């Protein structure tokens, strides 16, 4: 049971870490789009 919980904790840590960067990148692209700082079509292509 302890091993299963440890494995689950490790999986959750890795999964959340792996998702954090792409989500942050999308957030930055959306912020740039909303602020009108870049061509929206280019930002959509980057997404």
MOPAC internal coordinates of N, CA, C and O (Angstrom, degrees):
PM7 1SCF
backbone

  N    0.0000 0     0.00 0     0.00 0    0    0    0
  C    1.4545 1     0.00 0     0.00 0    1    0    0
  C    1.5351 1   110.73 1     0.00 0    2    1    0
  O    1.2310 1   120.05 1   135.94 1    3    2    1
  N    1.3264 1   117.51 1   -44.06 1    3    2    1
  C    1.4663 1   120.89 1   179.44 1    5    3    2
  C    1.5232 1   110.03 1   -63.95 1    6    5    3
  O    1.2310 1   119.95 1   139.57 1    7    6    5
  N    1.3328 1   117.70 1   -40.43 1    7    6    5
  C    1.4660 1   121.68 1   178.94 1    9    7    6
  C    1.5264 1   110.27 1   -63.15 1   10    9    7
  O    1.2310 1   120.29 1   137.54 1   11   10    9
  N    1.3144 1   117.05 1   -42.46 1   11   10    9
  C    1.4671 1   120.82 1   179.14 1   13   11   10
  C    1.5259 1   110.25 1   -62.94 1   14   13   11
  O    1.2310 1   119.77 1   136.68 1   15   14   13
  N    1.3168 1   118.05 1   -43.32 1   15   14   13
  C    1.4669 1   121.17 1   178.48 1   17   15   14
  C    1.5193 1   111.20 1   -64.36 1   18   17   15
  O    1.2310 1   120.22 1   140.03 1   19   18   17
  N    1.3254 1   117.18 1   -39.97 1   19   18   17
  C    1.4622 1   120.99 1   178.02 1   21   19   18
  C    1.5225 1   110.32 1   -64.17 1   22   21   19
  O    1.2310 1   120.46 1   135.24 1   23   22   21
  N    1.3323 1   116.72 1   -44.76 1   23   22   21
  C    1.4638 1   120.64 1   177.84 1   25   23   22
  C    1.5266 1   111.27 1   -61.60 1   26   25   23
  O    1.2310 1   120.38 1   138.57 1   27   26   25
  N    1.3142 1   116.88 1   -41.43 1   27   26   25
  C    1.4612 1   121.00 1   178.60 1   29   27   26
  C    1.5268 1   110.86 1   -64.76 1   30   29   27
  O    1.2310 1   120.09 1   136.78 1   31   30   29
  N    1.3161 1   117.42 1   -43.22 1   31   30   29
  C    1.4645 1   121.04 1   177.32 1   33   31   30
  C    1.5234 1   110.84 1   -60.21 1   34   33   31
  O    1.2310 1   120.44 1   137.05 1   35   34   33
  N    1.3261 1   116.76 1   -42.95 1   35   34   33
  C    1.4674 1   120.61 1   178.94 1   37   35   34
  C    1.5219 1   111.27 1   -64.45 1   38   37   35
  O    1.2310 1   120.50 1   137.92 1   39   38   37
  N    1.3236 1   116.65 1   -42.08 1   39   38   37
  C    1.4576 1   120.43 1   178.59 1   41   39   38
  C    1.5240 1   111.01 1   -61.54 1   42   41   39
  O    1.2310 1   120.49 1   133.54 1   43   42   41
  N    1.3111 1   116.68 1   -46.46 1   43   42   41
  C    1.4667 1   121.15 1  -179.47 1   45   43   42
  C    1.5246 1   110.62 1   -62.35 1   46   45   43
  O    1.2310 1   120.20 1   139.28 1   47   46   45
  N    1.3244 1   117.22 1   -40.72 1   47   46   45
  C    1.4632 1   120.89 1   178.91 1   49   47   46
  C    1.5285 1   110.27 1   -61.84 1   50   49   47
  O    1.2310 1   120.42 1   131.53 1   51   50   49
  N    1.3300 1   116.80 1   -48.47 1   51   50   49
  C    1.4629 1   121.02 1  -178.09 1   53   51   50
  C    1.5257 1   110.60 1   -65.27 1   54   53   51
  O    1.2310 1   120.18 1   135.15 1   55   54   53
  N    1.3238 1   117.25 1   -44.85 1   55   54   53
  C    1.4651 1   120.67 1  -178.87 1   57   55   54
  C    1.5234 1   111.23 1   -62.13 1   58   57   55
  O    1.2310 1   120.12 1   135.14 1   59   58   57
  N    1.3219 1   117.37 1   -44.86 1   59   58   57
  C    1.4666 1   119.59 1  -179.27 1   61   59   58
  C    1.5224 1   110.75 1   -67.96 1   62   61   59
  O    1.2310 1   120.16 1   143.34 1   63   62   61
  N    1.3138 1   117.30 1   -36.66 1   63   62   61
  C    1.4675 1   120.90 1   178.37 1   65   63   62
  C    1.5262 1   110.21 1   -65.87 1   66   65   63
  O    1.2310 1   120.27 1   137.77 1   67   66   65
  N    1.3340 1   117.08 1   -42.23 1   67   66   65
  C    1.4577 1   121.30 1  -179.01 1   69   67   66
  C    1.5268 1   112.50 1   -68.15 1   70   69   67
  O    1.2310 1   119.79 1   153.58 1   71   70   69
  N    1.3135 1   118.01 1   -26.42 1   71   70   69
  C    1.4631 1   121.30 1   179.76 1   73   71   70
  C    1.5243 1   112.80 1   -87.62 1   74   73   71
  O    1.2310 1   120.34 1   157.97 1   75   74   73
  N    1.3063 1   116.95 1   -22.03 1   75   74   73
  C    1.4639 1   121.12 1  -174.20 1   77   75   74
  C    1.5342 1   112.13 1   -62.84 1   78   77   75
  O    1.2310 1   119.83 1   134.43 1   79   78   77
  N    1.3103 1   117.93 1   -45.57 1   79   78   77
  C    1.4614 1   120.97 1  -177.16 1   81   79   78
  C    1.5316 1   112.69 1   -64.90 1   82   81   79
  O    1.2310 1   118.94 1   129.80 1   83   82   81
  N    1.3348 1   119.63 1   -50.20 1   83   82   81
  C    1.4713 1   118.15 1   178.69 1   85   83   82
  C    1.5264 1   113.23 1   -61.44 1   86   85   83
  O    1.2310 1   120.40 1   143.56 1   87   86   85
  N    1.3115 1   116.84 1   -36.44 1   87   86   85
  C    1.4669 1   119.72 1   178.81 1   89   87   86
  C    1.5249 1   110.18 1   -66.63 1   90   89   87
  O    1.2310 1   120.23 1   139.50 1   91   90   89
  N    1.3155 1   117.17 1   -40.50 1   91   90   89
  C    1.4683 1   120.69 1   177.52 1   93   91   90
  C    1.5192 1   110.74 1   -63.89 1   94   93   91
  O    1.2310 1   120.25 1   140.33 1   95   94   93
  N    1.3388 1   117.12 1   -39.67 1   95   94   93
  C    1.4619 1   120.45 1   178.08 1   97   95   94
  C    1.5243 1   111.12 1   -62.94 1   98   97   95
  O    1.2310 1   120.33 1   135.34 1   99   98   97
  N    1.3225 1   116.97 1   -44.66 1   99   98   97
  C    1.4662 1   120.25 1   178.04 1  101   99   98
  C    1.5216 1   111.15 1   -62.96 1  102  101   99
  O    1.2310 1   120.66 1   140.16 1  103  102  101
  N    1.3192 1   116.33 1   -39.84 1  103  102  101
  C    1.4613 1   120.20 1   178.97 1  105  103  102
  C    1.5302 1   110.41 1   -61.58 1  106  105  103
  O    1.2310 1   120.39 1   137.46 1  107  106  105
  N    1.3222 1   116.85 1   -42.54 1  107  106  105
  C    1.4609 1   120.54 1   178.41 1  109  107  106
  C    1.5150 1   112.31 1   -64.08 1  110  109  107
  O    1.2310 1   120.45 1   138.04 1  111  110  109
  N    1.3317 1   116.74 1   -41.96 1  111  110  109
  C    1.4601 1   120.50 1   178.24 1  113  111  110
  C    1.5234 1   111.26 1   -64.85 1  114  113  111
  O    1.2310 1   120.44 1   140.17 1  115  114  113
  N    1.3137 1   116.77 1   -39.83 1  115  114  113
  C    1.4652 1   120.30 1   178.42 1  117  115  114
  C    1.5228 1   111.10 1   -67.37 1  118  117  115
  O    1.2310 1   120.12 1   140.32 1  119  118  117
  N    1.3190 1   117.38 1   -39.68 1  119  118  117
  C    1.4635 1   120.48 1   177.28 1  121  119  118
  C    1.5239 1   110.78 1   -62.44 1  122  121  119
  O    1.2310 1   120.56 1   137.40 1  123  122  121
  N    1.3353 1   116.54 1   -42.60 1  123  122  121
  C    1.4641 1   120.51 1   179.08 1  125  123  122
  C    1.5235 1   110.27 1   -63.86 1  126  125  123
  O    1.2310 1   120.40 1   140.76 1  127  126  125
  N    1.3019 1   116.85 1   -39.24 1  127  126  125
  C    1.4612 1   120.99 1   179.03 1  129  127  126
  C    1.5265 1   110.93 1   -65.10 1  130  129  127
  O    1.2310 1   120.71 1   134.61 1  131  130  129
  N    1.3202 1   116.26 1   -45.39 1  131  130  129
  C    1.4689 1   120.72 1  -179.06 1  133  131  130
  C    1.5291 1   111.39 1   -65.55 1  134  133  131
  O    1.2310 1   120.29 1   148.16 1  135  134  133
  N    1.3239 1   117.05 1   -31.84 1  135  134  133
  C    1.4568 1   120.91 1  -178.92 1  137  135  134
  C    1.5260 1   111.43 1   -82.95 1  138  137  135
  O    1.2310 1   120.33 1   172.41 1  139  138  137
  N    1.3341 1   116.98 1    -7.59 1  139  138  137
  C    1.4557 1   120.81 1  -179.80 1  141  139  138
  C    1.5095 1   112.89 1    72.33 1  142  141  139
  O    1.2310 1   120.30 1  -156.13 1  143  142  141
  N    1.3219 1   117.04 1    23.87 1  143  142  141
  C    1.4608 1   121.14 1  -176.11 1  145  143  142
  C    1.5246 1   113.43 1   -80.50 1  146  145  143
  O    1.2310 1   120.04 1   164.97 1  147  146  145
  N    1.3151 1   117.53 1   -15.03 1  147  146  145
  C    1.4580 1   119.18 1  -176.55 1  149  147  146
  C    1.5196 1   109.48 1  -148.15 1  150  149  147
  O    1.2310 1   121.73 1   -11.98 1  151  150  149
  N    1.3156 1   114.29 1   168.02 1  151  150  149
  C    1.4523 1   121.69 1   177.59 1  153  151  150
  C    1.5291 1   108.73 1   -66.95 1  154  153  151
  O    1.2310 1   120.42 1   -58.02 1  155  154  153
  N    1.3109 1   116.80 1   121.98 1  155  154  153
  C    1.4649 1   121.72 1  -176.57 1  157  155  154
  C    1.5217 1   111.61 1   -59.73 1  158  157  155
  O    1.2310 1   120.06 1   141.26 1  159  158  157
  N    1.3292 1   117.49 1   -38.74 1  159  158  157
  C    1.4635 1   119.84 1   179.33 1  161  159  158
  C    1.5208 1   111.20 1   -62.86 1  162  161  159
  O    1.2310 1   120.02 1   141.19 1  163  162  161
  N    1.3205 1   117.57 1   -38.81 1  163  162  161
  C    1.4654 1   120.68 1   177.23 1  165  163  162
  C    1.5232 1   110.51 1   -64.76 1  166  165  163
  O    1.2310 1   120.35 1   138.56 1  167  166  165
  N    1.3158 1   116.94 1   -41.44 1  167  166  165
  C    1.4614 1   120.62 1  -179.83 1  169  167  166
  C    1.5231 1   111.16 1   -64.74 1  170  169  167
  O    1.2310 1   120.54 1   138.55 1  171  170  169
  N    1.3295 1   116.57 1   -41.45 1  171  170  169
  C    1.4646 1   120.17 1   178.44 1  173  171  170
  C    1.5228 1   109.97 1   -63.13 1  174  173  171
  O    1.2310 1   120.50 1   138.90 1  175  174  173
  N    1.3235 1   116.65 1   -41.10 1  175  174  173
  C    1.4602 1   120.60 1   178.19 1  177  175  174
  C    1.5287 1   111.04 1   -63.12 1  178  177  175
  O    1.2310 1   120.21 1   142.83 1  179  178  177
  N    1.3164 1   117.20 1   -37.17 1  179  178  177
  C    1.4602 1   121.23 1   179.23 1  181  179  178
  C    1.5257 1   111.45 1   -67.77 1  182  181  179
  O    1.2310 1   120.88 1   148.11 1  183  182  181
  N    1.3438 1   115.92 1   -31.89 1  183  182  181
  C    1.4672 1   119.73 1   179.44 1  185  183  182
  C    1.4966 1   109.86 1   -68.58 1  186  185  183
  O    1.2310 1   120.10 1   180.00 1  187  186  185

